[in-house]
Amino acid sequence: MDVNNRFKKQKLKILKTIGKGTYGNVYLCENKSNNVLTIVKDIEMNVKLHTHKKDITNEIDILSTMNHPNIIKFYNSYYIDNNVMICMEYASSGNLAEYMYQRCPNLIKQQEILFYFCQVLLGVNHIHSLNIVHRDLKAENILLTGEHGIIVKIGDFGISKMLASAKKTSTVIGTPYYLAPELCEGKPYDTKSDVWALGCLLYEMCTHKRAFESETLVGLVKAITSASVHPIDLSVYERGMQDLIDSMLSVLPDKRPTIKDLMGRLILLPIVYTVFLDAGNDKLLNLDYENFKI
């Protein structure tokens, strides 16, 4: 059965192709039953993808477990012929990387950064509460939606992993620029590797540059394991922003704060509280950054 017929069978109309990958394509579709826009991952299964089938099942299991305002919603999945179709919420305003590098000619103001970052923290806190490590937190996977594009949704759980109780994993998967030192060294890791990635993300939001970069993988690993980064511009941001970044980019996982620790920091707590109370309300769409004070 061809692509169009498979989608028609599920009352899905393909509007455009969002991306193409090794294992299949991602489409923006309209559900004809309710006229809701949805993202559909269409993955072709074959003999070579026997081990990949576990990853797909894992992603579906994880997505169906999530229920949080700052995490992309899972709608449904279909197994048709030799294909798996995963239907998810559509984030209408792109992702954080596009926002930073294409729509912001200047550095983003501190209050706006913290507003986005606190939403990410709330989403990751929910993920960790379910004993799940995201393993690929990066600007491209922080999706934006809402009328003004200021509601954050964490997406792409394709390489997430359920953690057995207190058990650590050592599979090295993820975006190289955000890899934690323990991952680079092949050591077991847990939720603190996500905290490291969030440190990289916050640094990138403050500088529009990656925390760790190199032209070679060996050079990148050396930069990451040294954990040496240029400070952010303290004429633009408060010292507390640098302190947040430094705490998350600690080489030793045990020295990094948990997500709950971060949310309790004085620089973050008032915004976390505001976002938590306004989640899903129209107030979230009408926030005036200029008048939003800590």
C-alpha positions in Angstrom: 0.0 0.0 0.0 1.5 3.4 -1.0 1.9 6.3 1.4 -1.3 8.2 0.4 -3.5 5.2 0.7 -2.1 4.3 4.1 -2.7 7.8 5.3 -6.2 8.0 3.8 -7.1 4.7 5.6 -6.5 6.6 8.9 -8.3 9.7 7.7 -5.1 11.7 7.5 -4.4 14.2 4.7 -0.7 14.9 4.1 -0.1 18.7 3.9 3.7 18.7 3.5 6.8 16.7 4.2 8.6 18.0 7.3 11.7 15.8 7.2 13.2 12.7 5.6 15.4 10.2 7.4 17.1 6.8 7.1 14.1 4.9 8.4 11.2 7.0 7.1 9.6 10.4 6.8 7.9 13.0 9.0 4.7 14.7 7.7 2.5 17.5 8.7 -1.1 16.1 8.3 -4.7 17.1 8.9 -6.9 14.7 10.7 -10.1 14.7 8.6 -12.1 13.4 11.6 -11.5 16.5 13.7 -9.5 18.9 11.4 -6.7 18.9 13.9 -3.1 19.3 12.5 -0.8 16.5 13.6 2.8 15.4 13.0 3.1 11.9 11.7 6.3 9.8 11.8 6.0 7.2 9.1 8.6 4.5 9.6 9.1 1.6 7.3 10.1 -1.7 8.9 12.3 -4.2 7.2 14.6 -7.1 8.0 17.5 -4.7 8.6 15.5 -2.8 11.2 14.9 -5.7 13.6 16.8 -4.0 16.4 15.3 -0.6 15.5 11.8 -2.0 16.1 12.6 -2.0 19.8 13.5 1.7 19.6 10.1 2.5 17.9 8.2 0.5 20.4 10.2 2.3 23.2 9.3 5.7 21.7 5.6 4.8 21.5 5.6 3.5 25.1 7.3 6.7 26.4 5.1 9.1 24.4 1.9 7.4 25.6 3.2 7.7 29.2 3.7 11.4 29.0 1.0 13.9 30.1 2.4 17.4 30.6 1.7 20.8 29.2 5.4 21.2 28.2 5.8 17.9 26.5 4.5 17.0 22.9 1.3 15.0 23.2 1.0 11.5 21.8 -2.2 11.0 19.8 -2.1 7.5 18.4 0.0 4.9 16.5 -0.9 2.6 13.7 0.8 -0.5 12.3 -0.1 -0.9 8.7 1.5 -3.4 6.4 5.2 -2.9 7.0 5.0 0.6 8.4 4.5 2.2 11.8 2.7 5.6 11.9 3.2 7.7 15.1 0.8 10.7 15.4 1.8 13.5 17.7 1.0 17.1 18.6 2.0 19.8 16.0 4.1 22.7 17.4 3.1 25.6 15.1 6.1 27.9 15.8 9.1 25.8 15.0 11.9 25.1 17.5 14.2 27.0 19.8 17.2 26.7 17.5 15.3 28.4 14.6 14.1 31.1 17.0 17.6 31.8 18.3 19.5 31.7 15.0 16.9 32.9 12.5 14.5 35.2 14.3 16.7 36.9 16.9 19.4 39.2 15.5 20.5 40.2 19.0 20.9 38.3 22.3 17.7 37.3 23.9 16.7 39.2 27.1 17.3 37.4 30.4 13.6 37.3 31.4 12.6 35.8 28.1 15.4 33.2 28.3 14.3 32.2 31.8 10.6 32.0 30.8 11.5 29.5 28.1 14.0 27.7 30.3 11.6 27.3 33.2 9.1 25.6 30.9 11.8 23.2 29.8 12.6 22.5 33.4 9.0 21.7 34.2 8.8 19.3 31.3 12.1 17.6 32.1 11.0 17.3 35.8 8.0 15.3 34.6 10.2 13.1 32.4 12.6 12.4 35.3 9.7 11.7 37.7 8.8 8.8 35.4 12.4 7.4 35.6 13.1 8.4 32.0 16.2 10.0 30.6 15.6 12.0 27.5 19.2 11.7 26.2 18.8 14.2 23.4 17.9 17.6 24.9 18.9 20.3 22.5 17.6 23.5 21.0 16.2 21.6 17.9 14.1 19.4 20.2 12.6 22.3 22.2 9.5 23.1 20.2 7.5 26.3 20.3 3.7 26.7 19.9 0.8 28.9 21.0 -0.5 32.0 19.3 2.7 33.9 20.0 5.1 30.9 20.0 6.0 31.1 23.6 4.7 27.8 24.9 7.5 25.3 25.1 7.0 21.6 24.2 9.8 19.0 24.6 9.8 16.6 21.7 11.7 13.8 20.0 11.9 10.9 22.4 13.3 8.6 19.8 16.4 7.7 21.9 15.0 8.1 25.4 15.4 5.3 27.7 13.4 4.0 30.7 15.6 3.6 33.7 15.3 0.5 35.8 15.0 1.5 39.4 18.3 3.2 40.4 20.1 1.4 37.5 22.4 3.5 35.2 22.9 3.0 31.5 26.0 3.4 29.4 24.8 3.4 25.8 26.3 6.4 24.1 23.6 8.1 22.0 22.8 11.7 21.6 23.9 14.9 19.9 27.7 15.2 20.3 27.7 18.9 21.3 25.5 18.2 24.3 27.1 15.0 25.5 28.0 14.9 29.2 31.6 14.0 30.2 30.5 10.6 31.6 29.0 9.7 28.2 32.2 10.7 26.4 34.2 8.5 28.7 31.8 5.5 28.3 30.8 5.6 32.0 27.3 4.8 33.3 25.0 7.8 33.5 21.5 8.8 34.7 19.3 11.9 34.7 22.3 14.1 35.5 23.3 13.7 31.8 20.1 15.6 30.9 21.1 18.3 33.5 24.4 18.7 31.7 22.6 19.1 28.3 20.4 21.8 29.9 23.5 23.6 31.0 24.7 23.5 27.4 21.2 24.7 26.3 21.1 27.7 28.7 24.6 28.7 27.7 23.6 28.6 24.0 20.5 30.7 24.7 22.7 33.3 26.4 25.4 33.4 23.8 23.9 32.0 20.5 27.0 29.8 20.5 27.5 26.2 21.6 29.2 25.7 24.9 31.6 23.2 23.4 32.7 23.1 19.8 35.6 21.5 17.8 36.2 20.6 14.2 37.0 17.0 15.3 35.2 14.5 17.6 38.5 14.0 19.6 38.7 17.8 20.1 35.1 18.0 21.1 35.5 15.2 23.7 38.6 17.0 25.1 36.7 20.3 25.4 33.7 18.6 27.1 35.7 16.6 29.6 37.7 19.8 30.5 34.3 21.6 31.0 36.0 24.9 30.3 33.6 27.5 28.7 33.9 31.2 28.0 31.8 33.2 30.5 28.5 34.7 29.3 28.3 38.5 28.9 27.7 39.8 32.5 26.9 43.2 31.1 23.8 41.6 29.6 22.9 38.9 32.1 23.0 38.7 35.9 25.8 36.7 37.7 23.1 34.2 38.7 22.8 33.1 35.1 26.5 32.2 35.0 26.1 30.4 38.3 23.3 28.3 36.9 25.3 27.3 33.9 28.4 26.5 36.0 26.4 24.3 38.3 24.9 22.3 35.5 28.3 22.0 33.6 30.1 20.3 36.5 32.3 17.5 35.3 31.2 15.3 38.2 27.5 14.3 37.8 27.0 14.2 41.6 28.0 17.9 41.8 25.3 18.8 39.3 21.9 19.9 40.7 18.7 17.9 40.1 15.9 19.5 38.2 14.0 20.1 41.5 17.2 21.8 42.9 17.3 24.1 39.8 13.6 25.0 40.1 14.2 26.1 43.7 17.0 28.6 42.8 16.0 32.2 43.6 16.6 33.4 40.0 14.2 30.7 38.7 11.6 30.0 41.4 9.3 33.0 40.8 9.1 32.3 37.0 8.7 28.5 37.6 5.8 29.4 39.9 4.2 31.7 37.4 4.5 29.3 34.5 3.2 26.4 36.6 0.1 28.4 37.6 -0.6 29.7 34.1 0.1 26.5 32.2 -2.6 26.0 29.6 -4.2 29.4 30.4 -4.5 32.4 28.0 -2.2 34.4 30.4 0.7 32.4 29.1 0.1 33.7 25.6 -0.1 37.4 26.7 3.0 37.6 28.9 4.7 41.0 28.6 8.4 40.3 29.0 9.2 44.0 29.5 7.0 44.2 32.6 7.6 40.7 33.9 9.8 41.2 37.0 11.3 38.7 39.3 
